[in-house]
Amino acid sequence: MKLRQLAPLFALTLSFAAFAATAPSDKELQQFVAASVEVNKIHSASLAKREAASTTAAVEKLEDEATSQMEKAIEAKGLTADRYAELYTVMQSDAATKARVAELAKPYRK
């Protein structure tokens, strides 16, 4: 998949009903928050490079590289890219999960 399909935060369209059977644990939400910090860093760093790229091929190469880096960062935090996307979707659609993620993200804010 290309970065434009995944970023920001690997926002894929998944149904909440399909996700409900595997509600996130606190551990998964902690992993999600830690991975999100890394994904955002990678996305931000790649944005300037992509804007400066002179050809479509160069942009696509940078997107592929950033996507690969994001996937590795997510996996390093103990999640798959698919599960990360599921967690992102549920966080966006469920107020309680969003509040929990915001609470867990506080230590990462400066």
NUZA-478242 format. One record per residue: chain; z, x, y of N, C-alpha, C, O in turn; residue number from 1; residue in three letters. Coordinates in nm, 3 decimals, always signed. Layout:
! NUZA-478242
{c->A; n_up->Z; n_east->X; n_north->Y; ca_up->Z; ca_east->X; ca_north->Y; c_up->Z; c_east->X; c_north->Y; o_up->Z; o_east->X; o_north->Y; k->NUM; r->ALA} .
...
***
This chain:
! NUZA-478242
{c->A; n_up->+0.000; n_east->+0.083; n_north->-0.118; ca_up->+0.000; ca_east->+0.000; ca_north->+0.000; c_up->+0.000; c_east->+0.087; c_north->+0.124; o_up->+0.050; o_east->+0.200; o_north->+0.122; k->1; r->MET} .
{c->A; n_up->-0.055; n_east->+0.035; n_north->+0.230; ca_up->-0.062; ca_east->+0.106; ca_north->+0.357; c_up->+0.059; c_east->+0.071; c_north->+0.442; o_up->+0.122; o_east->-0.033; o_north->+0.423; k->2; r->LYS} .
{c->A; n_up->+0.091; n_east->+0.160; n_north->+0.536; ca_up->+0.202; ca_east->+0.139; ca_north->+0.626; c_up->+0.187; c_east->+0.007; c_north->+0.700; o_up->+0.286; o_east->-0.064; o_north->+0.719; k->3; r->LEU} .
{c->A; n_up->+0.067; n_east->-0.025; n_north->+0.743; ca_up->+0.049; ca_east->-0.149; ca_north->+0.818; c_up->+0.083; c_east->-0.271; c_north->+0.734; o_up->+0.108; o_east->-0.379; o_north->+0.788; k->4; r->ARG} .
{c->A; n_up->+0.085; n_east->-0.255; n_north->+0.602; ca_up->+0.123; ca_east->-0.364; ca_north->+0.514; c_up->+0.273; c_east->-0.365; c_north->+0.489; o_up->+0.328; o_east->-0.467; o_north->+0.448; k->5; r->GLN} .
{c->A; n_up->+0.340; n_east->-0.254; n_north->+0.512; ca_up->+0.481; ca_east->-0.242; ca_north->+0.476; c_up->+0.575; c_east->-0.239; c_north->+0.595; o_up->+0.686; o_east->-0.292; o_north->+0.587; k->6; r->LEU} .
{c->A; n_up->+0.534; n_east->-0.179; n_north->+0.704; ca_up->+0.625; ca_east->-0.155; ca_north->+0.815; c_up->+0.619; c_east->-0.269; c_north->+0.913; o_up->+0.519; o_east->-0.341; o_north->+0.910; k->7; r->ALA} .
{c->A; n_up->+0.713; n_east->-0.293; n_north->+0.998; ca_up->+0.841; ca_east->-0.228; ca_north->+0.986; c_up->+0.926; c_east->-0.290; c_north->+0.875; o_up->+0.916; o_east->-0.408; o_north->+0.841; k->8; r->PRO} .
{c->A; n_up->+1.010; n_east->-0.202; n_north->+0.822; ca_up->+1.107; ca_east->-0.243; ca_north->+0.721; c_up->+1.050; c_east->-0.314; c_north->+0.600; o_up->+1.119; o_east->-0.394; o_north->+0.538; k->9; r->LEU} .
{c->A; n_up->+0.926; n_east->-0.286; n_north->+0.565; ca_up->+0.864; ca_east->-0.339; ca_north->+0.444; c_up->+0.873; c_east->-0.491; c_north->+0.438; o_up->+0.906; o_east->-0.550; o_north->+0.336; k->10; r->PHE} .
{c->A; n_up->+0.841; n_east->-0.552; n_north->+0.550; ca_up->+0.854; ca_east->-0.697; ca_north->+0.562; c_up->+0.745; c_east->-0.769; c_north->+0.485; o_up->+0.637; o_east->-0.795; o_north->+0.539; k->11; r->ALA} .
{c->A; n_up->+0.771; n_east->-0.800; n_north->+0.363; ca_up->+0.677; ca_east->-0.873; ca_north->+0.280; c_up->+0.714; c_east->-1.020; c_north->+0.277; o_up->+0.831; o_east->-1.056; o_north->+0.297; k->12; r->LEU} .
{c->A; n_up->+0.616; n_east->-1.104; n_north->+0.254; ca_up->+0.642; ca_east->-1.246; ca_north->+0.245; c_up->+0.683; c_east->-1.281; c_north->+0.103; o_up->+0.601; o_east->-1.282; o_north->+0.012; k->13; r->THR} .
{c->A; n_up->+0.811; n_east->-1.309; n_north->+0.086; ca_up->+0.866; ca_east->-1.348; ca_north->-0.043; c_up->+0.940; c_east->-1.478; c_north->-0.024; o_up->+0.998; o_east->-1.501; o_north->+0.083; k->14; r->LEU} .
{c->A; n_up->+0.940; n_east->-1.562; n_north->-0.121; ca_up->+1.011; ca_east->-1.689; ca_north->-0.106; c_up->+1.160; c_east->-1.669; c_north->-0.129; o_up->+1.201; o_east->-1.592; o_north->-0.215; k->15; r->SER} .
{c->A; n_up->+1.238; n_east->-1.738; n_north->-0.050; ca_up->+1.383; ca_east->-1.732; ca_north->-0.064; c_up->+1.427; c_east->-1.789; c_north->-0.197; o_up->+1.525; o_east->-1.742; o_north->-0.256; k->16; r->PHE} .
{c->A; n_up->+1.357; n_east->-1.890; n_north->-0.245; ca_up->+1.393; ca_east->-1.951; ca_north->-0.373; c_up->+1.382; c_east->-1.850; c_north->-0.487; o_up->+1.467; o_east->-1.848; o_north->-0.575; k->17; r->ALA} .
{c->A; n_up->+1.279; n_east->-1.770; n_north->-0.486; ca_up->+1.262; ca_east->-1.669; ca_north->-0.591; c_up->+1.371; c_east->-1.564; c_north->-0.583; o_up->+1.412; o_east->-1.507; o_north->-0.684; k->18; r->ALA} .
{c->A; n_up->+1.416; n_east->-1.538; n_north->-0.462; ca_up->+1.518; ca_east->-1.435; ca_north->-0.442; c_up->+1.658; c_east->-1.484; c_north->-0.479; o_up->+1.743; o_east->-1.405; o_north->-0.519; k->19; r->PHE} .
{c->A; n_up->+1.681; n_east->-1.613; n_north->-0.464; ca_up->+1.816; ca_east->-1.667; ca_north->-0.479; c_up->+1.881; c_east->-1.631; c_north->-0.612; o_up->+2.003; o_east->-1.617; o_north->-0.619; k->20; r->ALA} .
{c->A; n_up->+1.801; n_east->-1.617; n_north->-0.716; ca_up->+1.855; ca_east->-1.585; ca_north->-0.848; c_up->+1.917; c_east->-1.445; c_north->-0.852; o_up->+1.999; o_east->-1.415; o_north->-0.939; k->21; r->ALA} .
{c->A; n_up->+1.878; n_east->-1.361; n_north->-0.759; ca_up->+1.930; ca_east->-1.224; ca_north->-0.757; c_up->+1.988; c_east->-1.193; c_north->-0.619; o_up->+1.942; o_east->-1.102; o_north->-0.551; k->22; r->THR} .
{c->A; n_up->+2.088; n_east->-1.270; n_north->-0.580; ca_up->+2.151; ca_east->-1.250; ca_north->-0.449; c_up->+2.203; c_east->-1.108; c_north->-0.437; o_up->+2.247; o_east->-1.048; o_north->-0.536; k->23; r->ALA} .
{c->A; n_up->+2.199; n_east->-1.053; n_north->-0.317; ca_up->+2.238; ca_east->-0.913; ca_north->-0.299; c_up->+2.388; c_east->-0.891; c_north->-0.313; o_up->+2.469; o_east->-0.970; o_north->-0.266; k->24; r->PRO} .
{c->A; n_up->+2.421; n_east->-0.782; n_north->-0.378; ca_up->+2.560; ca_east->-0.739; ca_north->-0.387; c_up->+2.593; c_east->-0.656; c_north->-0.263; o_up->+2.502; o_east->-0.615; o_north->-0.189; k->25; r->SER} .
{c->A; n_up->+2.721; n_east->-0.632; n_north->-0.239; ca_up->+2.759; ca_east->-0.546; ca_north->-0.127; c_up->+2.700; c_east->-0.406; c_north->-0.143; o_up->+2.658; o_east->-0.345; o_north->-0.045; k->26; r->ASP} .
{c->A; n_up->+2.697; n_east->-0.357; n_north->-0.266; ca_up->+2.640; ca_east->-0.224; ca_north->-0.289; c_up->+2.493; c_east->-0.222; c_north->-0.249; o_up->+2.448; o_east->-0.128; o_north->-0.183; k->27; r->LYS} .
{c->A; n_up->+2.418; n_east->-0.325; n_north->-0.288; ca_up->+2.277; ca_east->-0.330; ca_north->-0.250; c_up->+2.259; c_east->-0.340; c_north->-0.099; o_up->+2.169; o_east->-0.278; o_north->-0.043; k->28; r->GLU} .
{c->A; n_up->+2.344; n_east->-0.416; n_north->-0.034; ca_up->+2.333; ca_east->-0.427; ca_north->+0.111; c_up->+2.366; c_east->-0.294; c_north->+0.179; o_up->+2.305; o_east->-0.259; o_north->+0.280; k->29; r->LEU} .
{c->A; n_up->+2.463; n_east->-0.221; n_north->+0.124; ca_up->+2.493; ca_east->-0.088; ca_north->+0.177; c_up->+2.374; c_east->+0.006; c_north->+0.158; o_up->+2.340; o_east->+0.082; o_north->+0.248; k->30; r->GLN} .
{c->A; n_up->+2.312; n_east->-0.002; n_north->+0.041; ca_up->+2.193; ca_east->+0.079; ca_north->+0.015; c_up->+2.080; c_east->+0.039; c_north->+0.109; o_up->+2.008; o_east->+0.125; o_north->+0.161; k->31; r->GLN} .
{c->A; n_up->+2.065; n_east->-0.090; n_north->+0.131; ca_up->+1.962; ca_east->-0.141; ca_north->+0.220; c_up->+1.981; c_east->-0.088; c_north->+0.362; o_up->+1.885; o_east->-0.043; o_north->+0.426; k->32; r->PHE} .
{c->A; n_up->+2.103; n_east->-0.093; n_north->+0.410; ca_up->+2.132; ca_east->-0.045; ca_north->+0.546; c_up->+2.101; c_east->+0.105; c_north->+0.556; o_up->+2.036; o_east->+0.149; o_north->+0.651; k->33; r->VAL} .
{c->A; n_up->+2.148; n_east->+0.181; n_north->+0.460; ca_up->+2.122; ca_east->+0.326; ca_north->+0.462; c_up->+1.973; c_east->+0.356; c_north->+0.455; o_up->+1.923; o_east->+0.444; o_north->+0.525; k->34; r->ALA} .
{c->A; n_up->+1.902; n_east->+0.283; n_north->+0.371; ca_up->+1.757; ca_east->+0.302; ca_north->+0.360; c_up->+1.687; c_east->+0.260; c_north->+0.488; o_up->+1.592; o_east->+0.325; o_north->+0.531; k->35; r->ALA} .
{c->A; n_up->+1.733; n_east->+0.152; n_north->+0.550; ca_up->+1.671; ca_east->+0.103; ca_north->+0.674; c_up->+1.680; c_east->+0.207; c_north->+0.785; o_up->+1.587; o_east->+0.223; o_north->+0.864; k->36; r->SER} .
{c->A; n_up->+1.791; n_east->+0.277; n_north->+0.791; ca_up->+1.806; ca_east->+0.383; ca_north->+0.891; c_up->+1.696; c_east->+0.488; c_north->+0.871; o_up->+1.631; o_east->+0.530; o_north->+0.967; k->37; r->VAL} .
{c->A; n_up->+1.677; n_east->+0.529; n_north->+0.747; ca_up->+1.574; ca_east->+0.630; ca_north->+0.718; c_up->+1.434; c_east->+0.575; c_north->+0.741; o_up->+1.349; o_east->+0.645; o_north->+0.797; k->38; r->GLU} .
{c->A; n_up->+1.409; n_east->+0.452; n_north->+0.699; ca_up->+1.277; ca_east->+0.390; ca_north->+0.718; c_up->+1.244; c_east->+0.382; c_north->+0.867; o_up->+1.132; o_east->+0.411; o_north->+0.907; k->39; r->VAL} .
{c->A; n_up->+1.342; n_east->+0.342; n_north->+0.947; ca_up->+1.318; ca_east->+0.333; ca_north->+1.091; c_up->+1.288; c_east->+0.469; c_north->+1.153; o_up->+1.204; o_east->+0.480; o_north->+1.241; k->40; r->ASN} .
{c->A; n_up->+1.358; n_east->+0.573; n_north->+1.106; ca_up->+1.330; ca_east->+0.708; ca_north->+1.156; c_up->+1.187; c_east->+0.750; c_north->+1.122; o_up->+1.115; o_east->+0.802; o_north->+1.207; k->41; r->LYS} .
{c->A; n_up->+1.148; n_east->+0.726; n_north->+0.999; ca_up->+1.013; ca_east->+0.762; ca_north->+0.955; c_up->+0.909; c_east->+0.683; c_north->+1.033; o_up->+0.808; o_east->+0.738; o_north->+1.079; k->42; r->ILE} .
{c->A; n_up->+0.932; n_east->+0.553; n_north->+1.048; ca_up->+0.839; ca_east->+0.468; ca_north->+1.121; c_up->+0.824; c_east->+0.514; c_north->+1.266; o_up->+0.713; o_east->+0.525; o_north->+1.316; k->43; r->HIS} .
{c->A; n_up->+0.936; n_east->+0.542; n_north->+1.331; ca_up->+0.931; ca_east->+0.587; ca_north->+1.470; c_up->+0.858; c_east->+0.720; c_north->+1.484; o_up->+0.778; o_east->+0.738; o_north->+1.576; k->44; r->SER} .
{c->A; n_up->+0.885; n_east->+0.812; n_north->+1.394; ca_up->+0.819; ca_east->+0.943; ca_north->+1.399; c_up->+0.669; c_east->+0.931; c_north->+1.375; o_up->+0.590; o_east->+1.004; o_north->+1.434; k->45; r->ALA} .
{c->A; n_up->+0.631; n_east->+0.839; n_north->+1.288; ca_up->+0.488; ca_east->+0.826; ca_north->+1.257; c_up->+0.412; c_east->+0.749; c_north->+1.364; o_up->+0.291; o_east->+0.765; o_north->+1.376; k->46; r->SER} .
{c->A; n_up->+0.480; n_east->+0.667; n_north->+1.440; ca_up->+0.413; ca_east->+0.584; ca_north->+1.539; c_up->+0.340; c_east->+0.667; c_north->+1.644; o_up->+0.223; o_east->+0.641; o_north->+1.673; k->47; r->LEU} .
{c->A; n_up->+0.406; n_east->+0.765; n_north->+1.699; ca_up->+0.343; ca_east->+0.850; ca_north->+1.800; c_up->+0.225; c_east->+0.927; c_north->+1.742; o_up->+0.122; o_east->+0.943; o_north->+1.807; k->48; r->ALA} .
{c->A; n_up->+0.242; n_east->+0.974; n_north->+1.619; ca_up->+0.133; ca_east->+1.048; ca_north->+1.555; c_up->+0.012; c_east->+0.957; c_north->+1.533; o_up->-0.102; o_east->+0.998; o_north->+1.555; k->49; r->LYS} .
{c->A; n_up->+0.038; n_east->+0.833; n_north->+1.490; ca_up->-0.072; ca_east->+0.740; ca_north->+1.467; c_up->-0.143; c_east->+0.702; c_north->+1.597; o_up->-0.265; o_east->+0.689; o_north->+1.600; k->50; r->ARG} .
{c->A; n_up->-0.066; n_east->+0.685; n_north->+1.703; ca_up->-0.126; ca_east->+0.652; ca_north->+1.833; c_up->-0.211; c_east->+0.767; c_north->+1.886; o_up->-0.310; o_east->+0.744; o_north->+1.957; k->51; r->GLU} .
{c->A; n_up->-0.174; n_east->+0.889; n_north->+1.852; ca_up->-0.249; ca_east->+1.006; ca_north->+1.898; c_up->-0.369; c_east->+1.038; c_north->+1.809; o_up->-0.454; o_east->+1.119; o_north->+1.847; k->52; r->ALA} .
{c->A; n_up->-0.376; n_east->+0.978; n_north->+1.693; ca_up->-0.486; ca_east->+1.007; ca_north->+1.600; c_up->-0.619; c_east->+0.962; c_north->+1.661; o_up->-0.627; o_east->+0.858; o_north->+1.726; k->53; r->ALA} .
{c->A; n_up->-0.720; n_east->+1.042; n_north->+1.637; ca_up->-0.850; ca_east->+1.016; ca_north->+1.701; c_up->-0.947; c_east->+0.936; c_north->+1.614; o_up->-1.047; o_east->+0.886; o_north->+1.665; k->54; r->SER} .
{c->A; n_up->-0.919; n_east->+0.923; n_north->+1.487; ca_up->-1.011; ca_east->+0.849; ca_north->+1.400; c_up->-0.933; c_east->+0.751; c_north->+1.312; o_up->-0.813; o_east->+0.766; o_north->+1.289; k->55; r->THR} .
{c->A; n_up->-1.004; n_east->+0.652; n_north->+1.265; ca_up->-0.944; ca_east->+0.556; ca_north->+1.174; c_up->-0.898; c_east->+0.625; c_north->+1.046; o_up->-0.793; o_east->+0.591; o_north->+0.992; k->56; r->THR} .
{c->A; n_up->-0.975; n_east->+0.720; n_north->+0.999; ca_up->-0.938; ca_east->+0.793; ca_north->+0.877; c_up->-0.807; c_east->+0.869; c_north->+0.898; o_up->-0.722; o_east->+0.875; o_north->+0.809; k->57; r->ALA} .
{c->A; n_up->-0.792; n_east->+0.928; n_north->+1.016; ca_up->-0.669; ca_east->+1.002; ca_north->+1.045; c_up->-0.549; c_east->+0.907; c_north->+1.051; o_up->-0.441; o_east->+0.940; o_north->+1.002; k->58; r->ALA} .
{c->A; n_up->-0.568; n_east->+0.789; n_north->+1.110; ca_up->-0.461; ca_east->+0.690; ca_north->+1.117; c_up->-0.422; c_east->+0.647; c_north->+0.976; o_up->-0.304; o_east->+0.638; o_north->+0.943; k->59; r->VAL} .
{c->A; n_up->-0.522; n_east->+0.619; n_north->+0.893; ca_up->-0.494; ca_east->+0.576; ca_north->+0.756; c_up->-0.421; c_east->+0.684; c_north->+0.677; o_up->-0.331; o_east->+0.653; o_north->+0.598; k->60; r->GLU} .
{c->A; n_up->-0.458; n_east->+0.809; n_north->+0.697; ca_up->-0.390; ca_east->+0.919; ca_north->+0.628; c_up->-0.243; c_east->+0.927; c_north->+0.672; o_up->-0.154; o_east->+0.944; o_north->+0.589; k->61; r->LYS} .
{c->A; n_up->-0.220; n_east->+0.914; n_north->+0.801; ca_up->-0.083; ca_east->+0.916; ca_north->+0.852; c_up->-0.003; c_east->+0.797; c_north->+0.799; o_up->+0.115; o_east->+0.811; o_north->+0.766; k->62; r->LEU} .
{c->A; n_up->-0.066; n_east->+0.681; n_north->+0.791; ca_up->+0.001; ca_east->+0.563; ca_north->+0.737; c_up->+0.038; c_east->+0.584; c_north->+0.590; o_up->+0.148; o_east->+0.549; o_north->+0.548; k->63; r->GLU} .
{c->A; n_up->-0.055; n_east->+0.640; n_north->+0.515; ca_up->-0.027; ca_east->+0.667; ca_north->+0.373; c_up->+0.090; c_east->+0.764; c_north->+0.358; o_up->+0.177; o_east->+0.743; o_north->+0.273; k->64; r->ASP} .
{c->A; n_up->+0.091; n_east->+0.868; n_north->+0.439; ca_up->+0.198; ca_east->+0.967; ca_north->+0.434; c_up->+0.333; c_east->+0.902; c_north->+0.470; o_up->+0.433; o_east->+0.926; o_north->+0.403; k->65; r->GLU} .
{c->A; n_up->+0.334; n_east->+0.821; n_north->+0.576; ca_up->+0.457; ca_east->+0.756; ca_north->+0.618; c_up->+0.506; c_east->+0.658; c_north->+0.512; o_up->+0.625; o_east->+0.649; o_north->+0.484; k->66; r->ALA} .
{c->A; n_up->+0.414; n_east->+0.584; n_north->+0.453; ca_up->+0.450; ca_east->+0.489; ca_north->+0.348; c_up->+0.514; c_east->+0.561; c_north->+0.231; o_up->+0.615; o_east->+0.517; o_north->+0.177; k->67; r->THR} .
{c->A; n_up->+0.454; n_east->+0.671; n_north->+0.191; ca_up->+0.509; ca_east->+0.750; ca_north->+0.081; c_up->+0.649; c_east->+0.801; c_north->+0.116; o_up->+0.740; o_east->+0.797; o_north->+0.032; k->68; r->SER} .
{c->A; n_up->+0.667; n_east->+0.849; n_north->+0.237; ca_up->+0.798; ca_east->+0.898; ca_north->+0.281; c_up->+0.900; c_east->+0.784; c_north->+0.281; o_up->+1.015; o_east->+0.803; o_north->+0.239; k->69; r->GLN} .
{c->A; n_up->+0.859; n_east->+0.666; n_north->+0.328; ca_up->+0.949; ca_east->+0.551; ca_north->+0.330; c_up->+0.991; c_east->+0.511; c_north->+0.189; o_up->+1.108; o_east->+0.484; o_north->+0.163; k->70; r->MET} .
{c->A; n_up->+0.894; n_east->+0.507; n_north->+0.099; ca_up->+0.925; ca_east->+0.470; ca_north->-0.039; c_up->+1.023; c_east->+0.570; c_north->-0.102; o_up->+1.115; o_east->+0.530; o_north->-0.172; k->71; r->GLU} .
{c->A; n_up->+1.002; n_east->+0.698; n_north->-0.075; ca_up->+1.093; ca_east->+0.800; ca_north->-0.127; c_up->+1.233; c_east->+0.785; c_north->-0.067; o_up->+1.333; o_east->+0.801; o_north->-0.136; k->72; r->LYS} .
{c->A; n_up->+1.239; n_east->+0.755; n_north->+0.063; ca_up->+1.368; ca_east->+0.737; ca_north->+0.129; c_up->+1.442; c_east->+0.617; c_north->+0.071; o_up->+1.564; o_east->+0.622; o_north->+0.051; k->73; r->ALA} .
{c->A; n_up->+1.370; n_east->+0.510; n_north->+0.045; ca_up->+1.431; ca_east->+0.390; ca_north->-0.013; c_up->+1.482; c_east->+0.420; c_north->-0.154; o_up->+1.594; o_east->+0.383; o_north->-0.189; k->74; r->ILE} .
{c->A; n_up->+1.400; n_east->+0.487; n_north->-0.233; ca_up->+1.439; ca_east->+0.521; ca_north->-0.369; c_up->+1.557; c_east->+0.617; c_north->-0.370; o_up->+1.642; o_east->+0.611; o_north->-0.459; k->75; r->GLU} .
{c->A; n_up->+1.564; n_east->+0.707; n_north->-0.272; ca_up->+1.676; ca_east->+0.801; ca_north->-0.263; c_up->+1.807; c_east->+0.729; c_north->-0.236; o_up->+1.915; o_east->+0.781; o_north->-0.266; k->76; r->ALA} .
{c->A; n_up->+1.799; n_east->+0.610; n_north->-0.179; ca_up->+1.919; ca_east->+0.530; ca_north->-0.153; c_up->+1.950; c_east->+0.434; c_north->-0.267; o_up->+2.045; o_east->+0.357; o_north->-0.259; k->77; r->LYS} .
{c->A; n_up->+1.870; n_east->+0.440; n_north->-0.375; ca_up->+1.901; ca_east->+0.363; ca_north->-0.495; c_up->+1.832; c_east->+0.229; c_north->-0.509; o_up->+1.869; o_east->+0.149; o_north->-0.594; k->78; r->GLY} .
{c->A; n_up->+1.731; n_east->+0.202; n_north->-0.426; ca_up->+1.657; ca_east->+0.076; ca_north->-0.434; c_up->+1.511; c_east->+0.103; c_north->-0.465; o_up->+1.461; o_east->+0.213; o_north->-0.443; k->79; r->LEU} .
{c->A; n_up->+1.444; n_east->+0.003; n_north->-0.516; ca_up->+1.297; ca_east->+0.010; ca_north->-0.526; c_up->+1.240; c_east->-0.047; c_north->-0.396; o_up->+1.309; o_east->-0.118; o_north->-0.324; k->80; r->THR} .
{c->A; n_up->+1.116; n_east->-0.016; n_north->-0.368; ca_up->+1.051; ca_east->-0.071; ca_north->-0.249; c_up->+1.045; c_east->-0.223; c_north->-0.257; o_up->+1.062; o_east->-0.291; o_north->-0.155; k->81; r->ALA} .
{c->A; n_up->+1.021; n_east->-0.277; n_north->-0.376; ca_up->+1.017; ca_east->-0.422; ca_north->-0.392; c_up->+1.153; c_east->-0.485; c_north->-0.362; o_up->+1.160; o_east->-0.587; o_north->-0.293; k->82; r->ASP} .
{c->A; n_up->+1.259; n_east->-0.426; n_north->-0.414; ca_up->+1.392; ca_east->-0.482; ca_north->-0.390; c_up->+1.429; c_east->-0.469; c_north->-0.243; o_up->+1.491; o_east->-0.559; o_north->-0.187; k->83; r->ARG} .
{c->A; n_up->+1.391; n_east->-0.360; n_north->-0.181; ca_up->+1.414; ca_east->-0.342; ca_north->-0.037; c_up->+1.346; c_east->-0.455; c_north->+0.040; o_up->+1.406; o_east->-0.513; o_north->+0.130; k->84; r->TYR} .
{c->A; n_up->+1.223; n_east->-0.485; n_north->+0.005; ca_up->+1.150; ca_east->-0.592; ca_north->+0.071; c_up->+1.218; c_east->-0.727; c_north->+0.049; o_up->+1.224; o_east->-0.809; o_north->+0.140; k->85; r->ALA} .
{c->A; n_up->+1.267; n_east->-0.749; n_north->-0.071; ca_up->+1.339; ca_east->-0.874; ca_north->-0.101; c_up->+1.465; c_east->-0.884; c_north->-0.014; o_up->+1.493; o_east->-0.989; o_north->+0.042; k->86; r->GLU} .
{c->A; n_up->+1.538; n_east->-0.775; n_north->-0.005; ca_up->+1.660; ca_east->-0.774; ca_north->+0.076; c_up->+1.628; c_east->-0.799; c_north->+0.223; o_up->+1.701; o_east->-0.870; o_north->+0.292; k->87; r->LEU} .
{c->A; n_up->+1.520; n_east->-0.741; n_north->+0.270; ca_up->+1.478; ca_east->-0.762; ca_north->+0.409; c_up->+1.447; c_east->-0.910; c_north->+0.432; o_up->+1.486; o_east->-0.967; o_north->+0.533; k->88; r->TYR} .
{c->A; n_up->+1.376; n_east->-0.969; n_north->+0.339; ca_up->+1.338; ca_east->-1.109; ca_north->+0.352; c_up->+1.460; c_east->-1.199; c_north->+0.354; o_up->+1.470; o_east->-1.289; o_north->+0.439; k->89; r->THR} .
{c->A; n_up->+1.552; n_east->-1.177; n_north->+0.263; ca_up->+1.671; ca_east->-1.262; ca_north->+0.260; c_up->+1.757; c_east->-1.239; c_north->+0.383; o_up->+1.819; o_east->-1.334; o_north->+0.433; k->90; r->VAL} .
{c->A; n_up->+1.763; n_east->-1.118; n_north->+0.431; ca_up->+1.840; ca_east->-1.090; ca_north->+0.552; c_up->+1.782; c_east->-1.169; c_north->+0.670; o_up->+1.856; o_east->-1.219; o_north->+0.753; k->91; r->MET} .
{c->A; n_up->+1.651; n_east->-1.178; n_north->+0.676; ca_up->+1.586; ca_east->-1.250; ca_north->+0.785; c_up->+1.605; c_east->-1.401; c_north->+0.776; o_up->+1.602; o_east->-1.470; o_north->+0.878; k->92; r->GLN} .
{c->A; n_up->+1.626; n_east->-1.452; n_north->+0.656; ca_up->+1.631; ca_east->-1.597; ca_north->+0.639; c_up->+1.771; c_east->-1.652; c_north->+0.611; o_up->+1.790; o_east->-1.774; o_north->+0.608; k->93; r->SER} .
{c->A; n_up->+1.868; n_east->-1.565; n_north->+0.590; ca_up->+2.003; ca_east->-1.610; ca_north->+0.556; c_up->+2.101; c_east->-1.551; c_north->+0.657; o_up->+2.121; o_east->-1.430; o_north->+0.663; k->94; r->ASP} .
{c->A; n_up->+2.164; n_east->-1.639; n_north->+0.735; ca_up->+2.253; ca_east->-1.594; ca_north->+0.842; c_up->+2.372; c_east->-1.513; c_north->+0.790; o_up->+2.411; o_east->-1.415; o_north->+0.853; k->95; r->ALA} .
{c->A; n_up->+2.429; n_east->-1.553; n_north->+0.678; ca_up->+2.544; ca_east->-1.481; ca_north->+0.624; c_up->+2.507; c_east->-1.339; c_north->+0.582; o_up->+2.581; o_east->-1.245; o_north->+0.607; k->96; r->ALA} .
{c->A; n_up->+2.392; n_east->-1.325; n_north->+0.519; ca_up->+2.346; ca_east->-1.191; ca_north->+0.478; c_up->+2.314; c_east->-1.107; c_north->+0.601; o_up->+2.347; o_east->-0.988; o_north->+0.605; k->97; r->THR} .
{c->A; n_up->+2.252; n_east->-1.168; n_north->+0.699; ca_up->+2.219; ca_east->-1.096; ca_north->+0.823; c_up->+2.346; c_east->-1.046; c_north->+0.891; o_up->+2.351; o_east->-0.933; o_north->+0.940; k->98; r->LYS} .
{c->A; n_up->+2.449; n_east->-1.130; n_north->+0.895; ca_up->+2.577; ca_east->-1.091; ca_north->+0.955; c_up->+2.641; c_east->-0.977; c_north->+0.876; o_up->+2.697; o_east->-0.884; o_north->+0.934; k->99; r->ALA} .
{c->A; n_up->+2.634; n_east->-0.984; n_north->+0.744; ca_up->+2.691; ca_east->-0.878; ca_north->+0.660; c_up->+2.618; c_east->-0.746; c_north->+0.683; o_up->+2.680; o_east->-0.640; o_north->+0.692; k->100; r->ARG} .
{c->A; n_up->+2.485; n_east->-0.752; n_north->+0.691; ca_up->+2.406; ca_east->-0.632; ca_north->+0.717; c_up->+2.441; c_east->-0.574; c_north->+0.854; o_up->+2.455; o_east->-0.453; o_north->+0.868; k->101; r->VAL} .
{c->A; n_up->+2.456; n_east->-0.659; n_north->+0.953; ca_up->+2.493; ca_east->-0.611; ca_north->+1.087; c_up->+2.629; c_east->-0.542; c_north->+1.084; o_up->+2.648; o_east->-0.439; o_north->+1.149; k->102; r->ALA} .
{c->A; n_up->+2.722; n_east->-0.597; n_north->+1.008; ca_up->+2.855; ca_east->-0.536; ca_north->+0.995; c_up->+2.845; c_east->-0.399; c_north->+0.927; o_up->+2.907; o_east->-0.302; o_north->+0.970; k->103; r->GLU} .
{c->A; n_up->+2.767; n_east->-0.393; n_north->+0.820; ca_up->+2.752; ca_east->-0.267; ca_north->+0.747; c_up->+2.677; c_east->-0.161; c_north->+0.828; o_up->+2.693; o_east->-0.041; o_north->+0.805; k->104; r->LEU} .
{c->A; n_up->+2.594; n_east->-0.206; n_north->+0.924; ca_up->+2.515; ca_east->-0.114; ca_north->+1.003; c_up->+2.593; c_east->-0.052; c_north->+1.119; o_up->+2.548; o_east->+0.046; o_north->+1.178; k->105; r->ALA} .
{c->A; n_up->+2.710; n_east->-0.106; n_north->+1.151; ca_up->+2.787; ca_east->-0.056; ca_north->+1.266; c_up->+2.811; c_east->+0.094; c_north->+1.263; o_up->+2.796; o_east->+0.159; o_north->+1.367; k->106; r->LYS} .
{c->A; n_up->+2.848; n_east->+0.153; n_north->+1.150; ca_up->+2.872; ca_east->+0.298; ca_north->+1.150; c_up->+2.745; c_east->+0.381; c_north->+1.182; o_up->+2.757; o_east->+0.498; o_north->+1.220; k->107; r->PRO} .
{c->A; n_up->+2.628; n_east->+0.324; n_north->+1.167; ca_up->+2.506; ca_east->+0.397; ca_north->+1.192; c_up->+2.463; c_east->+0.391; c_north->+1.339; o_up->+2.375; o_east->+0.466; o_north->+1.382; k->108; r->TYR} .
{c->A; n_up->+2.524; n_east->+0.303; n_north->+1.415; ca_up->+2.489; ca_east->+0.288; ca_north->+1.557; c_up->+2.560; c_east->+0.393; c_north->+1.638; o_up->+2.675; o_east->+0.429; o_north->+1.611; k->109; r->ARG} .
{c->A; n_up->+2.489; n_east->+0.440; n_north->+1.739; ca_up->+2.548; ca_east->+0.541; ca_north->+1.827; c_up->+2.566; c_east->+0.486; c_north->+1.964; o_up->+2.615; o_east->+0.555; o_north->+2.053; k->110; r->LYS} .
***
